[in-house]
Amino acid sequence: MNSFVETLTPAARKHAEARIDYYADLNQAVLRSLRQLADVNVQFGREWLEESSAVLQRAVQTPLNERGADNSSLQAGALLQKLQSYQQQLAQVATEFQAELKSVAEQHVPEAARTVSELADAGRQAARKQVDEASRFANVAAQNQAFPQAASVQSANEGNKN
């Protein structure tokens, strides 16, 4: 029994290979970007946890009368800086991802367009061949209708009366 791949025409096989290569590279780009995003999130989470723990520890260890508004504003400023850094890292990951998608598309789209064009040409040729064969068959059938049937064929329904 033939496998599906063995039944593909060369044009269909080339197009399938081009599409598979394109999607494989797209998947690799997505996975790299997801890994970068996860790394940024883990780094931010660790920093946030360390900073929060340190602030909580200082708050618990500092007597109420020694706590001041200046200390809180410094902590808020540090937190704001961490959030801005996190946002910049996210923007960098998104920018790199967009650039990588563009690069993958520039690399693969021309080949995919070429192979789909070849596949369409092969389909048109196969259809033209089928139409030509059907026309020949129709011509032969029409010619057979033009010839009168032999007398023995015409009287076959009546049986042999001799």
Contacts in CASP RR format, 6 or more apart in sequence:
PFRMAT RR
TARGET T0000
AUTHOR 0000-0000-0000
METHOD contacts of the structure
MODEL  1
MNSFVETLTPAARKHAEARIDYYADLNQAVLRSLRQLADVNVQFGREWLE
ESSAVLQRAVQTPLNERGADNSSLQAGALLQKLQSYQQQLAQVATEFQAE
LKSVAEQHVPEAARTVSELADAGRQAARKQVDEASRFANVAAQNQAFPQA
ASVQSANEGNKN
5 13 0 8 1.000
8 16 0 8 1.000
9 119 0 8 1.000
9 122 0 8 1.000
10 122 0 8 1.000
11 115 0 8 1.000
11 118 0 8 1.000
11 119 0 8 1.000
11 121 0 8 1.000
11 122 0 8 1.000
11 123 0 8 1.000
12 119 0 8 1.000
12 122 0 8 1.000
14 115 0 8 1.000
14 118 0 8 1.000
14 119 0 8 1.000
15 112 0 8 1.000
15 115 0 8 1.000
15 116 0 8 1.000
15 118 0 8 1.000
15 119 0 8 1.000
17 115 0 8 1.000
18 108 0 8 1.000
18 111 0 8 1.000
18 112 0 8 1.000
18 114 0 8 1.000
18 115 0 8 1.000
19 112 0 8 1.000
19 115 0 8 1.000
21 108 0 8 1.000
21 111 0 8 1.000
22 104 0 8 1.000
22 108 0 8 1.000
22 109 0 8 1.000
22 111 0 8 1.000
22 112 0 8 1.000
25 104 0 8 1.000
25 107 0 8 1.000
25 108 0 8 1.000
26 101 0 8 1.000
26 104 0 8 1.000
29 97 0 8 1.000
29 100 0 8 1.000
29 101 0 8 1.000
29 104 0 8 1.000
30 97 0 8 1.000
32 100 0 8 1.000
33 93 0 8 1.000
33 96 0 8 1.000
33 97 0 8 1.000
33 100 0 8 1.000
36 93 0 8 1.000
36 96 0 8 1.000
36 97 0 8 1.000
37 90 0 8 1.000
37 93 0 8 1.000
40 86 0 8 1.000
40 89 0 8 1.000
40 90 0 8 1.000
40 93 0 8 1.000
43 89 0 8 1.000
44 82 0 8 1.000
44 86 0 8 1.000
44 89 0 8 1.000
47 82 0 8 1.000
48 82 0 8 1.000
51 78 0 8 1.000
51 79 0 8 1.000
51 82 0 8 1.000
55 75 0 8 1.000
58 71 0 8 1.000
59 67 0 8 1.000
END
